[in-house]
Amino acid sequence: MELRDNTFARQFEVDHENGRVYIEYALQERNLFLTRVTTPEGFTDDAFVEHFLTQVLQLAEERKLRVFPSSPKIAAFFRKNPKFKNLLPVGIKL
């Protein structure tokens, strides 16, 4: 899986055999707002999306960014994977 940061479109992208998967974001100072996960119609590979989110959060950690999960799907990922809660800003509880 090759993660691309499309800064022009403000989205992370990866290709899947069924099409392209996106995570839209907004970047303000050192804060990364993950706003939406977009998958091809009929896409059911949740493990692929979880792996994609893991890569995005590892990139955020490398860049020393705080992550604001603005999407229910991304917030659920944080609840399921407490190892990434250190990326959340102080005071944000999911």
Backbone as a ProteinNet text record, in pm:
[ID]
protein_1_A
[PRIMARY]
MELRDNTFARQFEVDHENGRVYIEYALQERNLFLTRVTTPEGFTDDAFVEHFLTQVLQLAEERKLRVFPSSPKIAAFFRKNPKFKNLLPVGIKL
[TERTIARY]
85.5	0	89.8	73.9	153.4	66.4	96.2	23	74.2	-19.2	16.4	-53.2	19.3	-37.3	-59.8	-182.7	-218.5	-251.8	-151.5	-170.8	-261.7	-263.8	-350.4	-498.2	-532.9	-671.2	-698.3	-595.3	-603.7	-664.5	-597.5	-641.3	-524.8	-530.9	-440.2	-508.5	-429.2	-485.6	-407.9	-480.2	-420.3	-507.6	-445.2	-519.5	-551.2	-671	-719.5	-763.4	-771	-812.2	-951	-1033.8	-1168.5	-1174.6	-1062.2	-1060.8	-977	-982.3	-902.9	-980	-906.8	-962.6	-897.7	-978.7	-931.4	-962.4	-876	-907.9	-885.5	-994.5	-985.6	-938.3	-864	-812.2	-803.2	-789.1	-755.2	-636.4	-540	-420.3	-413.8	-412.5	-401.9	-292.2	-187.2	-67.9	-20.4	-18.8	28.1	-90.4	-209.3	-330	-381.9	-405.6	-455.7	-599.8	-693.4	-834.9	-868.8	-896.3	-934.1	-1086.1	-1134.9	-1276.6	-1364	-1306.2	-1393	-1312.2	-1369.1	-1313.1	-1405.6	-1348.3	-1426.4	-1374.4	-1466.4	-1431.4	-1515.4	-1470.9	-1551.3	-1686.7	-1785.1	-1918.2	-1909.7	-1975.3	-1975.2	-1850.5	-1763.3	-1637.2	-1667	-1611.1	-1638.7	-1513.1	-1396.9	-1270.5	-1232	-1296	-1269.4	-1125.5	-1066.2	-927.2	-833.6	-863.4	-782.7	-791.1	-912	-930.8	-858	-864.4	-793.9	-643.2	-590.9	-447.2	-410.7	-494.5	-475.5	-474.7	-571.6	-575.6	-451.1	-404.1	-282	-164.7	-152	-42.5	-54	-174.9	-195.3	-157.2	-195.8	-164.4	-15.2	50.2	195.5	264.8	214.9	268.5	246.2	128.3	98.7	193.5	221.5	313.6	454	499.6	631.4	639.9	531.4	527.9	494.6	476.5	447.1	319.9	215.3	86.7	-10.8	-101.8	-215.2	-328.7	-403.6	-507.7	-645.5	-732.9	-872.4	-958	-1014.1	-1098.7	-1238.2	-1268.1	-1395.8	-1498.6	-1465.8	-1554.6	-1587.3	-1712.6	-1747.5	-1663.9	-1633.8	-1554.8	-1412.7	-1354.6	-1218.6	-1218.6	-1320.9	-1332.1	-1345.3	-1422.6	-1437.6	-1303.7	-1223.3	-1090.6	-1004.6	-1009.1	-933	-979.7	-1110.6	-1161.9	-1114.1	-1106.3	-1065.4	-914	-837.3	-690.5	-632.7	-638	-593.8	-446.6	-365.5	-223.8	-204.8	-306.3	-295.3	-354.8	-408.2	-472.3	-374.6	-244.2	-144.8	-142.2	-200.3	-205.2	-320.1	-414.2	-527.7	-484.2	-544.1	-512.5	-558	-495.8	-532.5	-680.1	-752.6	-893.3	-989.9	-941	-1029.1	-1038.8	-1158.5	-1183	-1284.3	-1257.7	-1349.5	-1409.2
-117.5	0	123.4	206.6	328.8	449.3	508.3	625.5	750.3	829.6	957.2	1069.7	1177.2	1297.6	1397.3	1408.1	1500.7	1634.3	1719.1	1845.2	1940.8	1931.7	2019.4	1989.3	1861.1	1819.9	1803.2	1818	1800.3	1664.2	1561.2	1426.4	1328.1	1227	1114	1014.4	945.5	855.2	723.8	617	487	419.5	335.2	261.1	121.3	77.5	-56	-118.7	-248	-313	-268	-218.1	-170.9	-21.3	48.4	192.9	265.1	394.5	477.5	504.8	502.5	532	660.9	750.9	882.5	906.3	983.7	1043.2	1192.5	1267.6	1412.8	1474.4	1584.8	1649.4	1800.1	1865.6	2007.9	2018.6	2099.2	2117.6	2262.9	2285.3	2419.3	2416.7	2490.1	2490.7	2347.1	2295.7	2158.6	2065.2	2102.3	2024.2	1965.9	1835.9	1765.1	1722.2	1779.7	1746.7	1643.2	1520.9	1414.8	1417.5	1459.4	1492.8	1386.9	1301.4	1209.1	1097.1	977.8	863.3	836.2	831.2	804.9	677.8	585.7	458.9	441.5	355.3	327.9	266.4	285.8	230.1	78.5	26.5	-116.9	-168.8	-80.6	-118.1	-176.8	-294.1	-360.1	-403.2	-363.8	-408.8	-318.5	-342.4	-260.5	-274.2	-391.8	-411.8	-321.4	-302.4	-214.3	-70.4	-25.6	110.9	127.7	27.6	35.8	44	-32.1	-25.8	112.3	165.7	299.7	404	397	490.9	477.7	356.9	335.2	406.8	395.5	463.3	615.3	667.6	812.6	860	786.2	826.7	813.3	715.4	705.2	824.1	866.8	985	1110.1	1121.8	1235.5	1236.1	1118.5	1106.9	1151	1107.8	1148.6	1299.9	1359.4	1504.3	1584.1	1511.7	1573.1	1658.4	1599.4	1667.2	1614.4	1699.3	1658.3	1625.8	1521.5	1474.8	1496.6	1557.9	1578.6	1488.8	1380.8	1293.7	1354.3	1412	1480.3	1390.7	1266.2	1170.4	1058	1014	903	777.5	749.6	630.4	642.3	761.1	782.2	783.6	843.8	842.6	699	617	476	403.2	436.9	376.6	411.3	536.6	576.8	499.3	480.4	405	259.8	204.8	65.1	47.1	154.2	148.6	252.2	224.8	323.6	362.4	285.2	320.7	454.1	500.9	628.1	746	722.1	830.4	939.9	910	1013	1122.2	1096.4	1196.6	1295.4	1261.1	1349.8	1470.2	1586	1703.2	1681.9	1754.1	1747.3	1784.4	1706.1	1735	1665	1605.8	1533.8	1389.1	1346.4	1208.8	1147.3	1024.9	954.7	833.4
0	0	0	-100	-109.6	-73.8	40.4	88.6	17.9	-34.6	-97.2	-22.5	1.1	61.3	-51.8	-97	-203.7	-137.6	-120.9	-48.7	-124.6	-257.3	-336	-307.9	-305.4	-279	-129.6	-46.9	98.3	134	82.5	115.1	104.3	189.5	178.7	86.1	4.5	-95.4	-98.7	-122.9	-153.3	-258.8	-336.6	-438.1	-387.3	-416.9	-384.2	-516	-521.5	-647	-693	-600.4	-634.9	-661.4	-649.6	-672.6	-569	-571.8	-481.4	-351.9	-240.1	-108.3	-60.4	-3.9	39.3	186.3	250.5	380	362.5	369	353.5	484.7	473.1	593	576.2	690.5	695	789.2	752.1	833.8	876.9	1008.3	1064.5	1169.5	1141.3	1226.4	1245.1	1365.8	1392.8	1420.7	1373.7	1397.4	1266.3	1267.5	1150.6	1178.6	1105.5	1118.8	1011.4	1053.9	960.6	949.5	833.5	821.8	755.9	673	600.4	535.6	538.9	466.6	348	228.7	107.8	42.1	16.2	-47.5	-174.2	-264.5	-384.4	-345.8	-429.8	-404.6	-390.5	-287.3	-262.9	-193.1	-149.4	-84.1	53.1	83.3	211.4	286	240.1	299.3	417.1	532.5	651.3	699.4	683.4	725.9	645.5	518.2	433.5	484.4	517.3	568	701	787.9	916.1	895.5	801.5	772.2	716.6	631.2	575	686.8	776.8	889.9	977	998.4	1076.1	1010.9	879.2	808.7	820.6	808	819.4	959.7	1061.8	1199	1228.9	1171.6	1187.8	1121.9	1008.2	941.1	1026.4	1085.3	1173.1	1293	1345.9	1459	1418.2	1300.7	1250.6	1232.3	1187.8	1164	1289.8	1402.3	1532.3	1526.9	1468.6	1456.1	1560.6	1603.5	1685.9	1589.9	1619.7	1528.6	1590.2	1512.3	1549.7	1460.4	1513.4	1431.4	1417.8	1302.4	1280.2	1212	1193.3	1127.4	1225.5	1230.7	1320.8	1295.6	1169.6	1135.9	1192	1185.4	1235.8	1388.4	1449.3	1595.4	1646.4	1576.6	1615.2	1606.2	1506.2	1493.3	1615.3	1660.9	1779.6	1902.3	1918.1	2032.9	2028.2	1908.9	1891.2	1903.7	1883	1882.7	1979.1	2109	2208	2197.3	2124.3	2111.7	2040	1967	1895.7	1973.3	2090.9	2166.6	2206.6	2205.4	2236.2	2129.1	2012.3	1905.1	1923.5	2010.4	2034.4	2116.8	2093	2174.6	2319.1	2408.6	2550	2563.4	2640.9	2665.8	2572	2464.5	2371.5	2418.2	2448.4	2491.3	2395.8	2356.6	2265	2331.8
[MASK]
++++++++++++++++++++++++++++++++++++++++++++++++++++++++++++++++++++++++++++++++++++++++++++++

